Amino acid sequence: MAFNIIDNDAQLLELSQHLSKQPYFAIDTEFVRERTYYPQLGLVQIYDGEQVYLIDPLTIHQWDSFKQLLENPQVIKIIHSCSEDIEVLKTAFNAKPQGLYDTQIAEGLISAKPAMGLAVLVEKYTQVQLDKGHARTNWLKRPLSQEQLKYAADDVLYLLSVYRQQQAILQQKNTEFIVFEDVNDIIEKKFKPNLPELAWRDVKSNWQLSPRELAILKELMAWRLEYAMKKDLAVNFVVHERSLLLLCQRRPGNLKSMSHIPGIHPLEIKRHGQRLLECIEKGKAVTEENCPQKIKRVAELAQYKKMYTALKSEIQNVANQQNLNIEVLASKRMINQYIGYYFEVTSWSKEEDPELSKGWRGELLNEKLHKKLSNFLG
């Protein structure tokens, strides 16, 4: 199929007006994010059921009409695996999409494969095999070849067919609303501010550190994230996370002793050594009572295995009753979050209600799971 290139403001306005009158259309984005903190948009693909449109963001300046379209809940936008695309649309247009339908999430409700890739999904519903040969393209480079443009167009060309077939199944099961709820949850997470002072909480091995080491980690991670956002650099291109963990444990007092720590790249010390030392000293100066508490993991709780097994068994019963895939209903991460919340495993465990207590999952599970856990709370 031929495709229309949209590369000026007038064409985009006309397309946005056309699409705002459609009940739905397919959308995808191509972007580059290798060394940058923020994704760099290279192309937006649209298919309205008759024509594929490829929007070139490098030559367009007026995005208001397109942003309004993305935020219009009356027009359904069909997308596959939306998480990164939501971030791209937020960064490029400050658009908070509404009416977003994710074919990957929908497939999780239909089959036992909650993370099915686009090529597999398209082949299942249309018997077409997609060429994935241009997945590593630099989408900011111009001109893009016809092969690259065709590859990008194919990412939306079959989504409407997938959507219609999925919709027929989901409507029979009365579960289509779940797709929109789960997408909205992803959107809300993507629009939560990324606070530098909380970045240390996301370090996977933070549980291995002492309170003093955590105080230093907190300073280092906050500085790195602020720097990455300001300079638009991927965080590990500023200083690698493993280097920061080594600094927390070794706590060097000068550049010379820092340079003797195996595993820290000399360029990291050359560029940021002085600032890293300042963060370490700041962390050392935190009073003992103000250091973060040593992090306890959910799996360290007494009777954790029994609790996890009891909750999972209850969830499996509900999944069977509702004809749902258990992984879609409740992942291991969600179950652990639920346990962590009720036992206040970390000082921030109760800052947010667990996912299994909210929305459609909460309606199905919260009362049952709370009753199960109450047997262990005493």
Phi and psi in degrees as a GROMACS rama.xvg file:
@    title "Ramachandran Plot"
@    xaxis  label "Phi"
@    yaxis  label "Psi"
@TYPE xy
-71.8429  160.326  ALA-2
-134.76  151.402  PHE-3
-94.5959  128.942  ASN-4
-89.8052  125.877  ILE-5
-106.572  109.795  ILE-6
-133.505  18.0456  ASP-7
-146.257  166.678  ASN-8
-61.9842  -40.7272  ASP-9
-64.2316  -42.4884  ALA-10
-65.1782  -39.6043  GLN-11
-66.3679  -41.068  LEU-12
-60.367  -45.7601  LEU-13
-62.0409  -43.4982  GLU-14
-64.1448  -43.6552  LEU-15
-61.3154  -41.3551  SER-16
-65.3144  -39.9477  GLN-17
-63.6516  -47.424  HIS-18
-68.3139  -29.0352  LEU-19
-66.7307  -14.8677  SER-20
-96.842  -2.24433  LYS-21
-91.545  151.415  GLN-22
-71.1197  -30.6929  PRO-23
-162.889  162.868  TYR-24
-155.571  161.667  PHE-25
-94.1473  145.95  ALA-26
-142.765  147.767  ILE-27
-152.389  163.471  ASP-28
-130.357  150.642  THR-29
-116.675  136.071  GLU-30
-149.496  167.932  PHE-31
-120.857  133.213  VAL-32
-153.536  69.0131  ARG-33
-99.6107  -48.2012  GLU-34
-116.524  -3.40296  ARG-35
-100.206  155.304  THR-36
-75.0134  -41.483  TYR-37
-98.138  142.135  TYR-38
-67.5919  141.243  PRO-39
-106.194  114.24  GLN-40
-69.6518  129.925  LEU-41
-113.391  -24.3285  GLY-42
-166.76  146.281  LEU-43
-121.986  127.469  VAL-44
-107.679  137.408  GLN-45
-132.71  140.455  ILE-46
-135.055  123.997  TYR-47
-100.569  6.87734  ASP-48
103.765  -17.3001  GLY-49
-124.826  -35.2444  GLU-50
-140.131  138.711  GLN-51
-92.8309  132.849  VAL-52
-117.555  131.224  TYR-53
-112.51  112.563  LEU-54
-94.0433  123.805  ILE-55
-93.5473  104.473  ASP-56
-73.4321  -12.2862  PRO-57
-76.7249  -14.7468  LEU-58
-119.484  7.6144  THR-59
-113.521  141.26  ILE-60
-120.596  -30.368  HIS-61
-101.243  105.816  GLN-62
-108.686  2.2408  TRP-63
-55.3297  -45.5203  ASP-64
-65.4821  -36.148  SER-65
-72.711  -38.9926  PHE-66
-61.9436  -43.711  LYS-67
-60.6651  -38.7219  GLN-68
-63.5362  -45.9593  LEU-69
-61.6567  -32.4148  LEU-70
-93.5486  3.8415  GLU-71
-85.2952  110.14  ASN-72
-70.591  -13.892  PRO-73
-76.2042  -21.2017  GLN-74
-106.042  118.355  VAL-75
-80.6111  131.746  ILE-76
-108.141  120.499  LYS-77
-96.4494  128.158  ILE-78
-142.02  162.006  ILE-79
-119.38  125.49  HIS-80
55.0902  76.2935  SER-81
-81.5933  -12.2929  CYS-82
-53.5088  -53.1808  SER-83
-70.145  -35.5978  GLU-84
-63.0789  -37.6859  ASP-85
-60.1376  -42.6402  ILE-86
-64.0324  -39.4528  GLU-87
-63.238  -47.0097  VAL-88
-66.1016  -34.7206  LEU-89
-65.4451  -47.1293  LYS-90
-66.9943  -44.6692  THR-91
-73.9314  -41.5783  ALA-92
-126.961  1.35218  PHE-93
52.893  37.6147  ASN-94
-95.9777  130.521  ALA-95
-106.496  94.2546  LYS-96
-61.8968  148.998  PRO-97
-129.808  154.717  GLN-98
69.9008  34.6161  GLY-99
-93.8127  125.721  LEU-100
-113.807  121.691  TYR-101
-103.592  117.591  ASP-102
-67.0218  -26.7705  THR-103
-70.8143  -44.8836  GLN-104
-63.112  -42.2195  ILE-105
-60.2631  -40.873  ALA-106
-65.7841  -32.3037  GLU-107
-61.1844  -31.6956  GLY-108
-77.5261  -24.3836  LEU-109
-91.597  -45.5718  ILE-110
-116.166  -175.42  SER-111
-93.7487  22.8824  ALA-112
-124.008  88.2363  LYS-113
-72.4187  -11.6989  PRO-114
-124.518  41.481  ALA-115
-67.706  131.747  MET-116
-72.2662  162.095  GLY-117
-60.9294  -45.3698  LEU-118
-60.8876  -42.7623  ALA-119
-66.2442  -41.3791  VAL-120
-63.7907  -46.3024  LEU-121
-62.1495  -42.5357  VAL-122
-64.4056  -37.9154  GLU-123
-61.5078  -43.5745  LYS-124
-95.2123  -22.3497  TYR-125
-124.704  -8.28569  THR-126
63.7994  17.3969  GLN-127
-97.4862  135.701  VAL-128
-98.3479  119.48  GLN-129
-81.8748  144.546  LEU-130
-86.2004  118.434  ASP-131
-105.33  28.2302  LYS-132
-73.224  -15.4902  GLY-133
-110.023  25.3427  HIS-134
-62.1162  -26.4565  ALA-135
-97.8543  17.6216  ARG-136
-62.292  143.775  THR-137
-84.397  99.6745  ASN-138
-75.1823  -3.13908  TRP-139
-93.304  -10.9188  LEU-140
-80.5981  140.464  LYS-141
-127.977  145.799  ARG-142
-79.5998  152.392  PRO-143
-83.3946  140.582  LEU-144
-74.0145  164.637  SER-145
-61.0678  -36.4731  GLN-146
-64.8439  -41.1642  GLU-147
-65.4272  -41.9641  GLN-148
-66.6495  -37.5043  LEU-149
-66.7099  -41.4766  LYS-150
-57.4625  -45.8896  TYR-151
-64.6986  -41.6435  ALA-152
-63.4712  -38.0173  ALA-153
-62.653  -24.5556  ASP-154
-66.7719  -19.2871  ASP-155
-115.077  -18.3283  VAL-156
-59.3387  -31.802  LEU-157
-106.145  -1.3702  TYR-158
-67.1496  -33.1775  LEU-159
-68.2442  -37.1133  LEU-160
-64.9959  -43.4657  SER-161
-60.3316  -46.333  VAL-162
-57.7557  -48.4768  TYR-163
-62.1184  -42.0849  ARG-164
-70.3943  -40.5166  GLN-165
-63.6755  -43.4638  GLN-166
-58.1013  -41.4589  GLN-167
-59.7837  -40.1783  ALA-168
-71.659  -45.5485  ILE-169
-65.6652  -36.3727  LEU-170
-66.9189  -35.8247  GLN-171
-62.8336  -38.2775  GLN-172
-88.1594  -4.85254  LYS-173
57.3434  43.7136  ASN-174
-124.071  8.30769  THR-175
-60.8947  -34.4744  GLU-176
-60.2305  -28.2919  PHE-177
-62.8779  -37.7158  ILE-178
-58.1912  -48.4675  VAL-179
-66.9385  -38.1531  PHE-180
-62.7797  -46.268  GLU-181
-67.3022  -37.1055  ASP-182
-64.2  -42.7605  VAL-183
-62.3324  -34.9339  ASN-184
-62.3188  -42.252  ASP-185
-63.1661  -43.6428  ILE-186
-59.7508  -46.1312  ILE-187
-61.1835  -39.5502  GLU-188
-64.6367  -41.9012  LYS-189
-66.6745  -25.4062  LYS-190
-95.6205  1.17769  PHE-191
-71.531  136.201  LYS-192
-62.5576  139.819  PRO-193
-90.6164  97.1513  ASN-194
-86.8019  119.552  LEU-195
-55.3536  -36.604  PRO-196
-68.5454  -12.0416  GLU-197
-107.131  1.00136  LEU-198
-60.5077  -30.6455  ALA-199
-62.3612  -25.6786  TRP-200
-65.3191  -25.6838  ARG-201
-87.9991  -1.43694  ASP-202
-74.2953  120.407  VAL-203
-61.3735  -35.65  LYS-204
-97.0459  18.7729  SER-205
-62.2959  -24.256  ASN-206
-65.583  -16.6395  TRP-207
-82.4181  -10.3746  GLN-208
-93.992  152.212  LEU-209
-78.7121  166.25  SER-210
-54.0539  -41.3775  PRO-211
-64.8566  -42.9183  ARG-212
-64.2682  -35.1195  GLU-213
-66.8929  -36.0415  LEU-214
-62.4595  -39.4987  ALA-215
-71.0868  -43.0244  ILE-216
-57.4392  -41.4389  LEU-217
-58.3465  -44.376  LYS-218
-66.8235  -44.8708  GLU-219
-64.7476  -45.0823  LEU-220
-67.8535  -37.3298  MET-221
-64.5175  -45.4617  ALA-222
-61.8957  -46.3432  TRP-223
-61.281  -43.6729  ARG-224
-66.8968  -42.454  LEU-225
-59.3167  -44.6754  GLU-226
-64.0721  -44.6393  TYR-227
-60.7536  -43.7995  ALA-228
-68.3791  -40.3633  MET-229
-66.7124  -42.1865  LYS-230
-94.1223  -2.54521  LYS-231
53.5314  57.8946  ASP-232
-124.211  140.801  LEU-233
-57.8058  137.461  ALA-234
-56.9627  -39.4138  VAL-235
-74.4534  -10.9615  ASN-236
-85.4775  -13.388  PHE-237
-79.3067  -70.3946  VAL-238
-143.842  134.078  VAL-239
-68.7462  145.558  HIS-240
-57.1637  -39.1655  GLU-241
-64.8725  -30.8962  ARG-242
-66.4174  -40.6229  SER-243
-64.597  -39.022  LEU-244
-64.9078  -39.8939  LEU-245
-62.6288  -40.291  LEU-246
-64.5797  -37.1068  LEU-247
-63.1724  -39.7636  CYS-248
-79.8588  -35.4655  GLN-249
-92.6126  -28.1111  ARG-250
47.403  57.8311  ARG-251
-63.0987  148.292  PRO-252
-100.299  -8.81847  GLY-253
-152.178  170.734  ASN-254
-65.7932  -33.7442  LEU-255
-64.1255  -47.5172  LYS-256
-68.8605  -29.7395  SER-257
-64.0461  -39.6772  MET-258
-69.1573  -15.5431  SER-259
-91.0637  -0.827305  HIS-260
-82.4101  115.978  ILE-261
-63.4013  137.528  PRO-262
102.803  -12.9961  GLY-263
-96.5071  124.978  ILE-264
-70.235  135.44  HIS-265
-55.2251  -33.6348  PRO-266
-65.975  -33.3054  LEU-267
-63.9264  -39.759  GLU-268
-70.6371  -42.5517  ILE-269
-61.0082  -44.4005  LYS-270
-78.6332  -39.8548  ARG-271
-128.801  7.20645  HIS-272
-52.158  -47.3255  GLY-273
-63.1731  -42.5057  GLN-274
-67.5178  -36.5073  ARG-275
-64.2311  -41.3068  LEU-276
-61.6465  -40.379  LEU-277
-61.6656  -41.6879  GLU-278
-64.5553  -41.2654  CYS-279
-62.1287  -45.1422  ILE-280
-63.6986  -38.8057  GLU-281
-62.1795  -43.6592  LYS-282
-65.9155  -36.2565  GLY-283
-66.5569  -30.3127  LYS-284
-80.5038  -11.3989  ALA-285
-65.8995  132.539  VAL-286
-64.1291  154.188  THR-287
-54.3817  -44.2957  GLU-288
-70.8751  -18.2949  GLU-289
-97.1307  -0.900966  ASN-290
-70.2357  146.913  CYS-291
-58.5588  146.703  PRO-292
-67.281  149.178  GLN-293
-57.7421  135.909  LYS-294
-82.3795  126.811  ILE-295
-99.351  136.131  LYS-296
-92.1637  152.077  ARG-297
-55.8654  -40.4956  VAL-298
-65.3007  -14.2398  ALA-299
-86.1104  -9.20963  GLU-300
-63.3884  143.723  LEU-301
-60.8366  137.497  ALA-302
64.9981  20.9901  GLN-303
-56.4324  -47.7323  TYR-304
-60.39  -41.0817  LYS-305
-64.8829  -42.6219  LYS-306
-63.5437  -46.9164  MET-307
-61.0376  -45.3839  TYR-308
-62.1474  -41.8407  THR-309
-64.1917  -43.8658  ALA-310
-66.9398  -43.5073  LEU-311
-64.2714  -37.8859  LYS-312
-63.7476  -41.6084  SER-313
-64.5839  -41.5083  GLU-314
-65.1118  -39.978  ILE-315
-62.0247  -39.792  GLN-316
-60.376  -44.6657  ASN-317
-66.1667  -42.2089  VAL-318
-59.1608  -42.9733  ALA-319
-63.6709  -43.2834  ASN-320
-62.7666  -38.4288  GLN-321
-91.4849  -0.724007  GLN-322
58.0248  46.9895  ASN-323
-117.503  152.273  LEU-324
-73.1312  127.79  ASN-325
-59.5873  -33.4331  ILE-326
-66.3949  -29.8627  GLU-327
-76.489  -39.6355  VAL-328
-68.0326  -45.9607  LEU-329
-157.582  111.15  ALA-330
-78.8591  168.597  SER-331
-58.8704  -40.8682  LYS-332
-58.9073  -42.9979  ARG-333
-65.3545  -39.9704  MET-334
-64.9791  -44.3209  ILE-335
-63.0983  -38.4512  ASN-336
-62.229  -40.4292  GLN-337
-63.287  -46.4123  TYR-338
-63.715  -45.7666  ILE-339
-58.684  -36.9642  GLY-340
-63.7581  -49.5894  TYR-341
-72.6501  -22.6569  TYR-342
-106.524  6.64504  PHE-343
45.2377  56.932  GLU-344
-61.5999  -39.5564  VAL-345
-118.613  167.466  THR-346
-66.8639  -16.4894  SER-347
-109.872  7.8878  TRP-348
-57.0333  -31.9423  SER-349
-98.7226  10.4026  LYS-350
-66.7709  -29.6398  GLU-351
-134.494  144.492  GLU-352
-65.406  143.732  ASP-353
-66.425  151.577  PRO-354
-60.2878  -31.4682  GLU-355
-76.2013  -2.82268  LEU-356
-106.337  0.404231  SER-357
-118.029  157.489  LYS-358
58.8126  -148.264  GLY-359
-66.0144  -31.6512  TRP-360
-67.3997  -41.7215  ARG-361
-60.8736  -40.628  GLY-362
-61.5511  -37.5612  GLU-363
-82.7481  -31.6951  LEU-364
-118.399  -32.8676  LEU-365
-54.6999  -48.7973  ASN-366
-62.7132  -43.9198  GLU-367
-65.6135  -44.4157  LYS-368
-69.4606  -39.0365  LEU-369
-61.9069  -39.7125  HIS-370
-63.9326  -42.196  LYS-371
-63.1897  -44.3925  LYS-372
-69.9913  -29.3936  LEU-373
-61.5189  -22.8246  SER-374
-66.3088  -23.6  ASN-375
-102.069  -17.2426  PHE-376
-67.2599  -32.4656  LEU-377
